[in-house]
Amino acid sequence: MIDNVVLVGPMGAGKSTIGRLLAARLAFHFYDTDSVIEERTGADIPWIFDVEGEEGFRARESAVLGELVHSSGAVIATGGGIIMREVNREMLSQAGAVVYLTASIDQLVERTCKDKKRPLLQVADPRAKIIELIKLRDPLYREVATCVVETDGRSPRFVVQHIAELLNA
């Protein structure tokens, strides 16, 4: 039996939605690194980016991940950029099963286009930004992934069933 399942992938891949359902299916605790950061700071992610910059946010993210990976019986949904720090990749590789949730560019744009709580997408061309982030991050997601799961055109429940089968859980 697996200790933990960590979900990685780009913004809009479904990490939070699928994470909640997967945790319920496995009778695990669910943690979302962004939500934990917001609860602890009493501020939302865009505010943290504005005040502390991306580097300040990434430091908070690493600290939260460092705590959560020592959990047992947890599903952890991570922020899309968590993969950028080498220390985070090392923690992820020791955390349990790492599932890389992926989706097409069109799907990611559709799922994130109206969300004003994504600081990196508050640019003139969010689609171009998503493409840029995927090119940069995809190899890193794959480096730590136990398995890769496509979410395009699939219901969250189907994806959860598929992950459970892949992990024999």
C-alpha positions as CSV (number, residue, x, y, z in Angstrom):
1,M,0.0,0.0,0.0
2,I,1.2,3.5,-0.9
3,D,2.0,6.0,1.9
4,N,1.1,9.2,0.0
5,V,0.1,10.3,-3.5
6,V,1.4,13.7,-4.7
7,L,-0.3,15.3,-7.7
8,V,1.9,17.5,-9.9
9,G,1.2,19.3,-13.2
10,P,0.3,22.6,-14.7
11,M,-2.3,25.0,-13.6
12,G,-5.7,23.7,-14.7
13,A,-4.8,20.1,-15.0
14,G,-7.2,19.2,-12.2
15,K,-4.9,18.6,-9.3
16,S,-7.2,20.0,-6.6
17,T,-10.4,18.5,-7.9
18,I,-9.0,15.1,-8.6
19,G,-7.0,15.2,-5.3
20,R,-10.1,15.7,-3.2
21,L,-11.9,12.8,-4.9
22,L,-8.8,10.5,-4.8
23,A,-8.3,11.2,-1.1
24,A,-11.9,10.2,-0.5
25,R,-11.5,7.1,-2.5
26,L,-8.4,6.0,-0.7
27,A,-9.6,7.2,2.7
28,F,-6.6,9.5,2.9
29,H,-6.3,13.1,4.1
30,F,-6.3,15.8,1.4
31,Y,-3.9,18.7,1.3
32,D,-3.5,21.4,-1.3
33,T,-0.2,23.3,-0.9
34,D,-1.7,26.6,-2.1
35,S,-4.6,26.3,0.4
36,V,-2.3,25.5,3.3
37,I,-0.2,28.5,2.4
38,E,-3.3,30.7,2.3
39,E,-4.6,29.4,5.6
40,R,-1.2,30.0,7.4
41,T,-0.6,33.5,6.0
42,G,-4.2,34.7,6.1
43,A,-3.7,36.0,2.6
44,D,-4.4,34.7,-0.9
45,I,-1.8,33.7,-3.4
46,P,-2.0,36.8,-5.6
47,W,-1.4,39.0,-2.5
48,I,1.6,36.9,-1.5
49,F,3.0,37.3,-5.0
50,D,2.4,41.1,-4.9
51,V,4.0,41.6,-1.5
52,E,6.7,38.9,-1.4
53,G,7.2,38.2,-5.1
54,E,7.4,34.8,-6.7
55,E,10.5,33.9,-4.8
56,G,8.8,34.6,-1.4
57,F,5.9,32.4,-2.4
58,R,8.2,29.6,-3.6
59,A,10.0,29.7,-0.2
60,R,6.6,29.2,1.6
61,E,5.7,26.5,-0.9
62,S,8.9,24.6,-0.2
63,A,8.4,24.8,3.6
64,V,4.8,23.5,3.3
65,L,5.9,20.7,1.0
66,G,8.6,19.8,3.4
67,E,6.0,19.2,6.2
68,L,3.4,17.5,4.1
69,V,5.7,14.9,2.5
70,H,6.3,13.5,6.0
71,S,2.6,12.7,6.3
72,S,1.2,9.2,5.9
73,G,-2.0,8.5,4.2
74,A,-2.2,11.8,2.3
75,V,-3.1,13.0,-1.1
76,I,-1.2,16.3,-1.8
77,A,-2.1,18.6,-4.6
78,T,0.8,20.9,-5.4
79,G,1.1,24.2,-7.2
80,G,2.1,24.1,-10.9
81,G,5.5,25.7,-10.2
82,I,6.6,23.6,-7.2
83,I,8.6,21.5,-9.6
84,M,11.0,24.4,-10.4
85,R,13.1,24.1,-7.2
86,E,15.5,21.2,-7.1
87,V,15.0,20.7,-3.3
88,N,11.2,20.3,-4.1
89,R,12.0,17.7,-6.7
90,E,14.1,15.8,-4.2
91,M,11.3,15.9,-1.6
92,L,8.7,14.8,-4.2
93,S,10.8,11.8,-5.3
94,Q,10.8,10.6,-1.6
95,A,7.1,11.5,-0.9
96,G,5.4,8.4,-2.3
97,A,3.7,8.0,-5.6
98,V,3.9,11.1,-7.8
99,V,1.2,11.4,-10.4
100,Y,1.7,13.9,-13.2
101,L,-1.7,15.2,-14.4
102,T,-1.5,16.6,-17.9
103,A,-3.9,18.2,-20.3
104,S,-3.8,19.8,-23.7
105,I,-3.0,23.5,-24.1
106,D,-6.6,24.2,-25.2
107,Q,-7.9,22.5,-22.1
108,L,-5.6,24.3,-19.7
109,V,-6.5,27.7,-21.3
110,E,-10.2,26.9,-21.0
111,R,-9.9,25.8,-17.4
112,T,-7.8,28.8,-16.3
113,C,-8.9,31.7,-18.5
114,K,-11.4,33.3,-16.1
115,D,-9.4,32.6,-12.9
116,K,-8.0,35.9,-11.6
117,K,-6.2,34.0,-8.7
118,R,-3.4,32.7,-10.9
119,P,-0.7,35.5,-10.8
120,L,1.5,34.0,-13.6
121,L,-1.5,34.2,-16.0
122,Q,-2.3,37.9,-15.4
123,V,-0.5,38.7,-18.7
124,A,-1.6,39.9,-22.2
125,D,-1.4,36.4,-23.7
126,P,-2.2,33.7,-21.1
127,R,-2.1,31.0,-23.8
128,A,1.5,31.9,-24.7
129,K,2.4,31.9,-21.0
130,I,0.9,28.4,-20.5
131,I,2.9,27.1,-23.5
132,E,6.1,28.7,-22.1
133,L,5.5,27.2,-18.7
134,I,4.7,23.7,-20.1
135,K,7.9,23.7,-22.2
136,L,9.9,24.6,-19.2
137,R,8.2,22.4,-16.6
138,D,7.1,19.2,-18.5
139,P,10.6,17.5,-18.4
140,L,10.7,18.2,-14.6
141,Y,7.3,16.8,-14.0
142,R,8.2,13.7,-15.9
143,E,11.5,13.4,-14.0
144,V,9.7,12.9,-10.7
145,A,6.5,11.2,-11.9
146,T,5.6,7.6,-11.0
147,C,3.0,7.8,-13.7
148,V,1.5,10.3,-16.1
149,V,-2.3,10.7,-16.4
150,E,-4.1,12.6,-19.2
151,T,-7.1,14.5,-17.9
152,D,-8.4,15.9,-21.3
153,G,-12.1,15.0,-21.9
154,R,-12.2,12.7,-18.9
155,S,-14.4,13.2,-15.9
156,P,-12.6,13.6,-12.5
157,R,-14.2,10.3,-11.3
158,F,-12.8,8.5,-14.4
159,V,-9.3,10.0,-13.7
160,V,-9.5,9.0,-10.0
161,Q,-10.4,5.4,-11.0
162,H,-7.6,5.3,-13.5
163,I,-5.0,6.6,-10.9
164,A,-6.3,4.0,-8.3
165,E,-5.8,1.2,-10.9
166,L,-2.3,2.5,-11.8
167,L,-1.3,2.6,-8.2
168,N,-3.1,-0.7,-7.3
169,A,-4.9,1.2,-4.6
